[in-house]
Amino acid sequence: LHCVIDVPHVSQVHLMYRGGLVDDRCGAGAESLEVALFEQSRIPWAEIAFPSVAVTLGASEEGRALVPVAGTESLQQVGALTADANGTLWLYDQGRGLFTLRGGVLTPFELPEGDGGERITLMYVDAGDTVWLAFASGQLGQIGSGTCRMFDAPSGYVPATVQAIYQDRDKVLWFARNDGLARFADGRFTTLSRQAGFPLSLIAIAEDEERNFWFGSTLG
């Protein structure tokens, strides 16, 4: 097993394996239109269909070095990333800001004035292809149809550090935070804090086949 990549907007986890070829014969599979063998230095990054494949190919076993993905050479320190339903990568660089990457073209995305300097710590794409942004300051934003909205007190959102985001089968969004749990449904936020029985510093959320929710906390 080479790596595991979470693709939450389509409810998939991609398991990438590395193996050897018996000979140089290869062919297209059920989800491939065209395949070919390339030297690593000649990989056509812009023609790769799935972002998770590009991420996998970017890791080289030779010397454990990372091979830059075409279009990202100018980035300095990527602190958060995700991919939307169209295969566009969203990358936050701590030195340069928020970008999209598609077809080898890196495009800056302007955040609202006053929020562009805030550090993004987490990004998540929901089933409606909305990109959610969690900021180090405790703010929360969403990008849909090319515009960014920041949530504030009138929407019921109380700023706190968001450490995980999950959307359940009813399309309700859950936010694991350092002060408990927040729920977003029908355009409104509800916060479930320690008084409601939730421990502080939630860091993970999962839902099992019986629709039970599981929460991870730094408190155990």
Phi and psi restraints in degrees (value plus and minus 20) as a CYANA .aco file:
   2 HIS   PHI    -108.9   -68.9
   2 HIS   PSI     -67.2   -27.2
   3 CYS   PHI    -184.2  -144.2
   3 CYS   PSI     143.5   183.5
   4 VAL   PHI    -144.3  -104.3
   4 VAL   PSI     108.1   148.1
   5 ILE   PHI    -144.2  -104.2
   5 ILE   PSI     104.8   144.8
   6 ASP   PHI    -105.0   -65.0
   6 ASP   PSI     107.8   147.8
   7 VAL   PHI    -142.4  -102.4
   7 VAL   PSI      58.9    98.9
   8 PRO   PHI     -86.2   -46.2
   8 PRO   PSI     -48.4    -8.4
   9 HIS   PHI     -89.9   -49.9
   9 HIS   PSI     -34.4     5.6
  10 VAL   PHI    -141.1  -101.1
  10 VAL   PSI      -5.9    34.1
  11 SER   PHI      34.3    74.3
  11 SER   PSI      27.6    67.6
  12 GLN   PHI    -147.7  -107.7
  12 GLN   PSI     131.0   171.0
  13 VAL   PHI    -143.4  -103.4
  13 VAL   PSI     101.2   141.2
  14 HIS   PHI    -114.0   -74.0
  14 HIS   PSI     100.8   140.8
  15 LEU   PHI    -119.3   -79.3
  15 LEU   PSI      95.6   135.6
  16 MET   PHI    -124.0   -84.0
  16 MET   PSI     100.1   140.1
  17 TYR   PHI    -127.2   -87.2
  17 TYR   PSI     132.9   172.9
  18 ARG   PHI    -137.7   -97.7
  18 ARG   PSI     111.2   151.2
  19 GLY   PHI    -168.4  -128.4
  19 GLY   PSI     153.7   193.7
  20 GLY   PHI    -123.2   -83.2
  20 GLY   PSI     132.8   172.8
  21 LEU   PHI    -110.1   -70.1
  21 LEU   PSI     118.0   158.0
  22 VAL   PHI     -89.4   -49.4
  22 VAL   PSI     -59.1   -19.1
  23 ASP   PHI    -166.8  -126.8
  23 ASP   PSI    -191.1  -151.1
  24 ASP   PHI    -111.8   -71.8
  24 ASP   PSI      -5.4    34.6
  25 ARG   PHI    -105.2   -65.2
  25 ARG   PSI     116.5   156.5
  26 CYS   PHI    -172.7  -132.7
  26 CYS   PSI     139.9   179.9
  27 GLY   PHI    -174.3  -134.3
  27 GLY   PSI     144.8   184.8
  28 ALA   PHI     -89.3   -49.3
  28 ALA   PSI     122.6   162.6
  29 GLY   PHI    -123.0   -83.0
  29 GLY   PSI    -181.4  -141.4
  30 ALA   PHI     -84.3   -44.3
  30 ALA   PSI     -49.0    -9.0
  31 GLU   PHI    -135.8   -95.8
  31 GLU   PSI       0.7    40.7
  32 SER   PHI    -144.1  -104.1
  32 SER   PSI     112.4   152.4
  33 LEU   PHI    -107.9   -67.9
  33 LEU   PSI     -52.9   -12.9
  34 GLU   PHI    -174.6  -134.6
  34 GLU   PSI     117.6   157.6
  35 VAL   PHI    -153.6  -113.6
  35 VAL   PSI     136.3   176.3
  36 ALA   PHI    -181.7  -141.7
  36 ALA   PSI     142.1   182.1
  37 LEU   PHI    -118.7   -78.7
  37 LEU   PSI     113.8   153.8
  38 PHE   PHI    -152.4  -112.4
  38 PHE   PSI     129.9   169.9
  39 GLU   PHI     -89.2   -49.2
  39 GLU   PSI     130.0   170.0
  40 GLN   PHI     -79.0   -39.0
  40 GLN   PSI     -55.1   -15.1
  41 SER   PHI     -91.7   -51.7
  41 SER   PSI     -31.5     8.5
  42 ARG   PHI    -137.4   -97.4
  42 ARG   PSI      -0.9    39.1
  43 ILE   PHI     -84.7   -44.7
  43 ILE   PSI     108.0   148.0
  44 PRO   PHI    -101.6   -61.6
  44 PRO   PSI      61.6   101.6
  45 TRP   PHI     -75.4   -35.4
  45 TRP   PSI     -60.3   -20.3
  46 ALA   PHI     -87.8   -47.8
  46 ALA   PSI     -35.9     4.1
  47 GLU   PHI    -120.1   -80.1
  47 GLU   PSI     -20.4    19.6
  48 ILE   PHI     -94.7   -54.7
  48 ILE   PSI     108.6   148.6
  49 ALA   PHI     -93.6   -53.6
  49 ALA   PSI     -58.6   -18.6
  50 PHE   PHI    -132.4   -92.4
  50 PHE   PSI     107.4   147.4
  51 PRO   PHI     -77.5   -37.5
  51 PRO   PSI     -54.0   -14.0
  52 SER   PHI     -83.8   -43.8
  52 SER   PSI     -51.2   -11.2
  53 VAL   PHI     -89.4   -49.4
  53 VAL   PSI     -61.3   -21.3
  54 ALA   PHI     -82.8   -42.8
  54 ALA   PSI     -60.8   -20.8
  55 VAL   PHI     -83.3   -43.3
  55 VAL   PSI     -62.1   -22.1
  56 THR   PHI     -83.6   -43.6
  56 THR   PSI     -64.6   -24.6
  57 LEU   PHI     -88.5   -48.5
  57 LEU   PSI     -40.0     0.0
  58 GLY   PHI     -91.5   -51.5
  58 GLY   PSI     -34.1     5.9
  59 ALA   PHI    -118.9   -78.9
  59 ALA   PSI     100.4   140.4
  60 SER   PHI    -126.0   -86.0
  60 SER   PSI     114.7   154.7
  61 GLU   PHI     -94.1   -54.1
  61 GLU   PSI     -40.7    -0.7
  62 GLU   PHI     -94.4   -54.4
  62 GLU   PSI      84.0   124.0
  63 GLY   PHI      54.6    94.6
  63 GLY   PSI     -12.2    27.8
  64 ARG   PHI      35.3    75.3
  64 ARG   PSI      13.2    53.2
  65 ALA   PHI    -110.7   -70.7
  65 ALA   PSI     135.1   175.1
  66 LEU   PHI    -119.4   -79.4
  66 LEU   PSI     114.0   154.0
  67 VAL   PHI    -117.1   -77.1
  67 VAL   PSI     101.6   141.6
  68 PRO   PHI     -78.4   -38.4
  68 PRO   PSI     118.1   158.1
  69 VAL   PHI    -102.6   -62.6
  69 VAL   PSI     114.9   154.9
  70 ALA   PHI     -72.7   -32.7
  70 ALA   PSI     112.6   152.6
  71 GLY   PHI      77.6   117.6
  71 GLY   PSI     -35.0     5.0
  72 THR   PHI    -127.2   -87.2
  72 THR   PSI     -11.3    28.7
  73 GLU   PHI     -79.6   -39.6
  73 GLU   PSI     -48.3    -8.3
  74 SER   PHI    -102.4   -62.4
  74 SER   PSI     -30.3     9.7
  75 LEU   PHI     -95.0   -55.0
  75 LEU   PSI     129.2   169.2
  76 GLN   PHI    -130.2   -90.2
  76 GLN   PSI     -67.6   -27.6
  77 GLN   PHI    -169.7  -129.7
  77 GLN   PSI      76.4   116.4
  78 VAL   PHI    -100.4   -60.4
  78 VAL   PSI      96.8   136.8
  79 GLY   PHI    -122.5   -82.5
  79 GLY   PSI     -32.9     7.1
  80 ALA   PHI    -178.0  -138.0
  80 ALA   PSI     125.0   165.0
  81 LEU   PHI    -175.9  -135.9
  81 LEU   PSI     137.3   177.3
  82 THR   PHI    -179.3  -139.3
  82 THR   PSI     153.8   193.8
  83 ALA   PHI    -152.5  -112.5
  83 ALA   PSI     118.5   158.5
  84 ASP   PHI    -112.4   -72.4
  84 ASP   PSI    -197.5  -157.5
  85 ALA   PHI     -86.7   -46.7
  85 ALA   PSI     -41.0    -1.0
  86 ASN   PHI    -107.2   -67.2
  86 ASN   PSI     -20.2    19.8
  87 GLY   PHI      66.4   106.4
  87 GLY   PSI     -13.2    26.8
  88 THR   PHI     -98.5   -58.5
  88 THR   PSI     111.0   151.0
  89 LEU   PHI    -106.9   -66.9
  89 LEU   PSI     116.2   156.2
  90 TRP   PHI    -128.3   -88.3
  90 TRP   PSI     103.7   143.7
  91 LEU   PHI    -148.2  -108.2
  91 LEU   PSI     114.0   154.0
  92 TYR   PHI    -129.5   -89.5
  92 TYR   PSI      99.7   139.7
  93 ASP   PHI    -122.0   -82.0
  93 ASP   PSI     106.3   146.3
  94 GLN   PHI     -86.3   -46.3
  94 GLN   PSI     -38.0     2.0
  95 GLY   PHI    -118.2   -78.2
  95 GLY   PSI     -44.3    -4.3
  96 ARG   PHI    -142.2  -102.2
  96 ARG   PSI     -35.8     4.2
  97 GLY   PHI      90.0   130.0
  97 GLY   PSI    -177.8  -137.8
  98 LEU   PHI    -116.0   -76.0
  98 LEU   PSI     117.0   157.0
  99 PHE   PHI    -158.2  -118.2
  99 PHE   PSI     138.7   178.7
 100 THR   PHI    -133.6   -93.6
 100 THR   PSI     129.6   169.6
 101 LEU   PHI    -150.9  -110.9
 101 LEU   PSI     100.5   140.5
 102 ARG   PHI    -169.1  -129.1
 102 ARG   PSI     110.0   150.0
 103 GLY   PHI      41.2    81.2
 103 GLY   PSI      10.5    50.5
 104 GLY   PHI      58.0    98.0
 104 GLY   PSI     -14.6    25.4
 105 VAL   PHI    -125.9   -85.9
 105 VAL   PSI     101.1   141.1
 106 LEU   PHI    -116.0   -76.0
 106 LEU   PSI     102.1   142.1
 107 THR   PHI    -144.3  -104.3
 107 THR   PSI     105.8   145.8
 108 PRO   PHI     -90.0   -50.0
 108 PRO   PSI     126.0   166.0
 109 PHE   PHI    -137.0   -97.0
 109 PHE   PSI     102.4   142.4
 110 GLU   PHI    -103.6   -63.6
 110 GLU   PSI     103.7   143.7
 111 LEU   PHI    -105.1   -65.1
 111 LEU   PSI     141.4   181.4
 112 PRO   PHI     -74.9   -34.9
 112 PRO   PSI     129.0   169.0
 113 GLU   PHI     -77.8   -37.8
 113 GLU   PSI     112.5   152.5
 114 GLY   PHI      78.0   118.0
 114 GLY   PSI     -40.5    -0.5
 115 ASP   PHI    -128.0   -88.0
 115 ASP   PSI     -29.7    10.3
 116 GLY   PHI     -84.1   -44.1
 116 GLY   PSI     -44.5    -4.5
 117 GLY   PHI    -109.9   -69.9
 117 GLY   PSI     -25.2    14.8
 118 GLU   PHI     -94.5   -54.5
 118 GLU   PSI     117.5   157.5
 119 ARG   PHI     -99.7   -59.7
 119 ARG   PSI     107.6   147.6
 120 ILE   PHI    -107.2   -67.2
 120 ILE   PSI     109.0   149.0
 121 THR   PHI    -126.8   -86.8
 121 THR   PSI     -39.6     0.4
 122 LEU   PHI    -174.9  -134.9
 122 LEU   PSI     119.6   159.6
 123 MET   PHI    -151.1  -111.1
 123 MET   PSI     126.7   166.7
 124 TYR   PHI    -169.2  -129.2
 124 TYR   PSI     118.5   158.5
 125 VAL   PHI    -128.2   -88.2
 125 VAL   PSI     104.6   144.6
 126 ASP   PHI    -110.1   -70.1
 126 ASP   PSI    -198.0  -158.0
 127 ALA   PHI     -85.6   -45.6
 127 ALA   PSI     -42.3    -2.3
 128 GLY   PHI    -108.9   -68.9
 128 GLY   PSI     -11.3    28.7
 129 ASP   PHI      47.0    87.0
 129 ASP   PSI       7.2    47.2
 130 THR   PHI    -109.2   -69.2
 130 THR   PSI     114.3   154.3
 131 VAL   PHI    -114.5   -74.5
 131 VAL   PSI     103.0   143.0
 132 TRP   PHI    -119.8   -79.8
 132 TRP   PSI     118.2   158.2
 133 LEU   PHI    -141.0  -101.0
 133 LEU   PSI     105.2   145.2
 134 ALA   PHI    -126.9   -86.9
 134 ALA   PSI     112.0   152.0
 135 PHE   PHI    -127.9   -87.9
 135 PHE   PSI     133.7   173.7
 136 ALA   PHI     -81.7   -41.7
 136 ALA   PSI     -46.7    -6.7
 137 SER   PHI     -94.4   -54.4
 137 SER   PSI     -30.0    10.0
 138 GLY   PHI      80.0   120.0
 138 GLY   PSI     -26.7    13.3
 139 GLN   PHI     -92.8   -52.8
 139 GLN   PSI     141.5   181.5
 140 LEU   PHI    -155.6  -115.6
 140 LEU   PSI     116.8   156.8
 141 GLY   PHI    -155.5  -115.5
 141 GLY   PSI     145.6   185.6
 142 GLN   PHI    -159.9  -119.9
 142 GLN   PSI     123.7   163.7
 143 ILE   PHI    -136.7   -96.7
 143 ILE   PSI     103.0   143.0
 144 GLY   PHI    -165.3  -125.3
 144 GLY   PSI     116.1   156.1
 145 SER   PHI      35.2    75.2
 145 SER   PSI      14.6    54.6
 146 GLY   PHI      63.1   103.1
 146 GLY   PSI     -18.6    21.4
 147 THR   PHI    -141.3  -101.3
 147 THR   PSI     132.6   172.6
 148 CYS   PHI    -131.2   -91.2
 148 CYS   PSI     114.2   154.2
 149 ARG   PHI    -139.5   -99.5
 149 ARG   PSI     111.8   151.8
 150 MET   PHI    -122.2   -82.2
 150 MET   PSI     115.6   155.6
 151 PHE   PHI    -110.6   -70.6
 151 PHE   PSI     123.8   163.8
 152 ASP   PHI    -159.4  -119.4
 152 ASP   PSI    -190.1  -150.1
 153 ALA   PHI     -77.8   -37.8
 153 ALA   PSI     -61.8   -21.8
 154 PRO   PHI     -78.3   -38.3
 154 PRO   PSI     -46.3    -6.3
 155 SER   PHI    -106.7   -66.7
 155 SER   PSI     -19.1    20.9
 156 GLY   PHI      68.8   108.8
 156 GLY   PSI     -14.2    25.8
 157 TYR   PHI    -112.2   -72.2
 157 TYR   PSI     106.7   146.7
 158 VAL   PHI    -125.2   -85.2
 158 VAL   PSI     100.5   140.5
 159 PRO   PHI     -77.1   -37.1
 159 PRO   PSI     118.2   158.2
 160 ALA   PHI    -185.6  -145.6
 160 ALA   PSI     144.4   184.4
 161 THR   PHI     -94.1   -54.1
 161 THR   PSI      96.8   136.8
 162 VAL   PHI    -111.5   -71.5
 162 VAL   PSI     105.3   145.3
 163 GLN   PHI    -133.2   -93.2
 163 GLN   PSI     -30.2     9.8
 164 ALA   PHI    -182.8  -142.8
 164 ALA   PSI     128.2   168.2
 165 ILE   PHI    -149.2  -109.2
 165 ILE   PSI     118.9   158.9
 166 TYR   PHI    -163.9  -123.9
 166 TYR   PSI     119.7   159.7
 167 GLN   PHI    -132.5   -92.5
 167 GLN   PSI     105.9   145.9
 168 ASP   PHI    -105.5   -65.5
 168 ASP   PSI    -195.6  -155.6
 169 ARG   PHI     -89.7   -49.7
 169 ARG   PSI     -37.6     2.4
 170 ASP   PHI    -113.3   -73.3
 170 ASP   PSI      -9.5    30.5
 171 LYS   PHI      48.1    88.1
 171 LYS   PSI       1.0    41.0
 172 VAL   PHI    -106.8   -66.8
 172 VAL   PSI     115.5   155.5
 173 LEU   PHI    -116.9   -76.9
 173 LEU   PSI     118.3   158.3
 174 TRP   PHI    -143.0  -103.0
 174 TRP   PSI     118.9   158.9
 175 PHE   PHI    -143.7  -103.7
 175 PHE   PSI      95.4   135.4
 176 ALA   PHI    -100.5   -60.5
 176 ALA   PSI     102.4   142.4
 177 ARG   PHI    -148.0  -108.0
 177 ARG   PSI     149.0   189.0
 178 ASN   PHI     -94.9   -54.9
 178 ASN   PSI     -29.8    10.2
 179 ASP   PHI    -132.5   -92.5
 179 ASP   PSI      -8.8    31.2
 180 GLY   PHI     112.0   152.0
 180 GLY   PSI    -154.1  -114.1
 181 LEU   PHI    -151.1  -111.1
 181 LEU   PSI     118.6   158.6
 182 ALA   PHI    -139.9   -99.9
 182 ALA   PSI     123.6   163.6
 183 ARG   PHI    -141.9  -101.9
 183 ARG   PSI     115.8   155.8
 184 PHE   PHI    -143.1  -103.1
 184 PHE   PSI      96.3   136.3
 185 ALA   PHI    -171.1  -131.1
 185 ALA   PSI     122.1   162.1
 186 ASP   PHI      35.9    75.9
 186 ASP   PSI      14.5    54.5
 187 GLY   PHI      58.8    98.8
 187 GLY   PSI     -12.0    28.0
 188 ARG   PHI    -149.5  -109.5
 188 ARG   PSI     130.6   170.6
 189 PHE   PHI    -121.5   -81.5
 189 PHE   PSI     123.3   163.3
 190 THR   PHI    -148.9  -108.9
 190 THR   PSI     109.6   149.6
 191 THR   PHI    -124.0   -84.0
 191 THR   PSI     107.9   147.9
 192 LEU   PHI    -128.7   -88.7
 192 LEU   PSI      88.4   128.4
 193 SER   PHI    -123.0   -83.0
 193 SER   PSI    -186.9  -146.9
 194 ARG   PHI     -80.3   -40.3
 194 ARG   PSI     -53.0   -13.0
 195 GLN   PHI     -83.5   -43.5
 195 GLN   PSI     -45.2    -5.2
 196 ALA   PHI    -110.4   -70.4
 196 ALA   PSI     -15.2    24.8
 197 GLY   PHI      80.6   120.6
 197 GLY   PSI     -16.8    23.2
 198 PHE   PHI    -114.0   -74.0
 198 PHE   PSI     113.8   153.8
 199 PRO   PHI     -91.1   -51.1
 199 PRO   PSI     141.2   181.2
 200 LEU   PHI     -96.7   -56.7
 200 LEU   PSI     145.7   185.7
 201 SER   PHI      36.8    76.8
 201 SER   PSI      35.2    75.2
 202 LEU   PHI     -92.6   -52.6
 202 LEU   PSI     118.5   158.5
 203 ILE   PHI    -148.3  -108.3
 203 ILE   PSI     -25.3    14.7
 204 ALA   PHI    -176.0  -136.0
 204 ALA   PSI     129.0   169.0
 205 ILE   PHI    -157.5  -117.5
 205 ILE   PSI     119.1   159.1
 206 ALA   PHI    -168.8  -128.8
 206 ALA   PSI     138.1   178.1
 207 GLU   PHI    -148.3  -108.3
 207 GLU   PSI     107.8   147.8
 208 ASP   PHI    -111.0   -71.0
 208 ASP   PSI    -199.2  -159.2
 209 GLU   PHI     -85.3   -45.3
 209 GLU   PSI     -40.4    -0.4
 210 GLU   PHI    -114.1   -74.1
 210 GLU   PSI      -9.8    30.2
 211 ARG   PHI      47.5    87.5
 211 ARG   PSI       5.6    45.6
 212 ASN   PHI    -103.9   -63.9
 212 ASN   PSI     122.9   162.9
 213 PHE   PHI    -116.9   -76.9
 213 PHE   PSI     121.1   161.1
 214 TRP   PHI    -140.7  -100.7
 214 TRP   PSI     116.5   156.5
 215 PHE   PHI    -146.1  -106.1
 215 PHE   PSI     114.7   154.7
 216 GLY   PHI    -121.1   -81.1
 216 GLY   PSI     122.2   162.2
 217 SER   PHI    -157.3  -117.3
 217 SER   PSI     130.7   170.7
 218 THR   PHI     -88.8   -48.8
 218 THR   PSI     -31.6     8.4
 219 LEU   PHI    -109.4   -69.4
 219 LEU   PSI     -20.2    19.8
